Amino acid sequence: INVIGPDIDIPAPDVNTNAQIMAWMMDTYSMQ
């Protein structure tokens, strides 16, 4: 996944993410 990283598109609560969405993203990202 080249669209999420330390310097690229960092999701935060101000873009309507919450703890559940962040957990889903982390789970998916960690599969790579």
Backbone as a printed PyTorch tensor [residue, N CA C, xyz], in Angstrom:
tensor([[[  0.8600,  -1.1770,   0.0000],
         [  0.0000,   0.0000,   0.0000],
         [  0.8990,   1.2310,   0.0000]],

        [[  0.8520,   1.9840,  -1.0550],
         [  1.6970,   3.1630,  -1.1600],
         [  0.9450,   4.4640,  -0.9240]],

        [[ -0.2660,   4.3880,  -0.3970],
         [ -1.0420,   5.6060,  -0.1580],
         [ -1.1020,   5.9740,   1.3170]],

        [[ -0.5710,   5.1220,   2.1800],
         [ -0.5320,   5.4170,   3.6100],
         [  0.8950,   5.1980,   4.0860]],

        [[  1.4320,   6.1520,   4.7880],
         [  2.7790,   6.0240,   5.3160],
         [  3.0960,   7.1940,   6.2270]],

        [[  4.3080,   7.2310,   6.7600],
         [  4.6540,   8.2820,   7.7180],
         [  4.5890,   9.6910,   7.1380]],

        [[  4.7800,   9.8230,   5.8350],
         [  4.7510,  11.1430,   5.2000],
         [  3.6160,  11.3050,   4.2060]],

        [[  2.7190,  10.3250,   4.1350],
         [  1.6600,  10.3250,   3.1190],
         [  0.2980,  10.1120,   3.7760]],

        [[ -0.6580,  10.9650,   3.4900],
         [ -2.0630,  10.7930,   3.8660],
         [ -2.2640,  10.1680,   5.2400]],

        [[ -2.0380,  10.9520,   6.2640],
         [ -2.1870,  10.4670,   7.6290],
         [ -3.6240,  10.7230,   8.0860]],

        [[ -4.4630,   9.6770,   8.1950],
         [ -5.8540,   9.8610,   8.6070],
         [ -5.9470,  10.3380,  10.0650]],

        [[ -6.9050,  11.1610,  10.3400],
         [ -7.0990,  11.6870,  11.6870],
         [ -8.5930,  11.9410,  11.9000]],

        [[ -8.9900,  12.1950,  13.1420],
         [-10.4170,  12.4250,  13.4320],
         [-11.0440,  13.5760,  12.6450]],

        [[-10.2390,  14.5110,  12.1830],
         [-10.8100,  15.6290,  11.4320],
         [-11.2760,  15.2350,  10.0320]],

        [[-10.9970,  14.0060,   9.6060],
         [-11.5120,  13.5210,   8.3200],
         [-12.5040,  12.3840,   8.5440]],

        [[-13.2330,  12.4710,   9.6450],
         [-14.3140,  11.5430,   9.9920],
         [-13.8630,  10.1050,  10.2220]],

        [[-12.6720,   9.9150,  10.7750],
         [-12.2590,   8.5800,  11.1930],
         [-12.4520,   8.4790,  12.7010]],

        [[-12.6910,   7.2740,  13.1690],
         [-12.8020,   7.0490,  14.6070],
         [-11.9170,   5.8600,  14.9710]],

        [[-11.9430,   5.4310,  16.2050],
         [-11.0730,   4.3460,  16.6520],
         [-11.3330,   3.0560,  15.8840]],

        [[-12.5870,   2.7610,  15.5850],
         [-12.9040,   1.5270,  14.8570],
         [-12.3390,   1.5580,  13.4390]],

        [[-12.5120,   2.6630,  12.7560],
         [-11.9920,   2.7830,  11.3900],
         [-10.4690,   2.7040,  11.3920]],

        [[ -9.8310,   3.3520,  12.3490],
         [ -8.3730,   3.2960,  12.4360],
         [ -7.9030,   1.8700,  12.7120]],

        [[ -8.6250,   1.1260,  13.5230],
         [ -8.2630,  -0.2680,  13.8080],
         [ -8.3930,  -1.1190,  12.5500]],

        [[ -9.4590,  -0.9120,  11.7700],
         [ -9.6180,  -1.6520,  10.5120],
         [ -8.4640,  -1.3440,   9.5630]],

        [[ -8.1050,  -0.0700,   9.4700],
         [ -7.0110,   0.3170,   8.5850],
         [ -5.6930,  -0.2950,   9.0410]],

        [[ -5.4400,  -0.2900,  10.3380],
         [ -4.2000,  -0.8610,  10.8570],
         [ -4.1520,  -2.3640,  10.6230]],

        [[ -5.2660,  -3.0380,  10.8350],
         [ -5.3200,  -4.4850,  10.5860],
         [ -5.0230,  -4.7950,   9.1190]],

        [[ -5.6350,  -4.0370,   8.2250],
         [ -5.4220,  -4.2560,   6.7940],
         [ -3.9880,  -3.9250,   6.4070]],

        [[ -3.4720,  -2.8100,   6.9020],
         [ -2.1040,  -2.3910,   6.5840],
         [ -1.0850,  -3.4090,   7.0850]],

        [[ -1.3230,  -3.9840,   8.2520],
         [ -0.3630,  -4.9290,   8.8330],
         [ -0.3350,  -6.2640,   8.0910]],

        [[ -1.3210,  -6.5300,   7.2430],
         [ -1.3310,  -7.7570,   6.4440],
         [ -0.3440,  -7.6880,   5.2840]],

        [[  0.0870,  -6.4990,   4.9220],
         [  0.9840,  -6.3140,   3.7710],
         [  2.4090,  -6.6530,   4.1130]]])
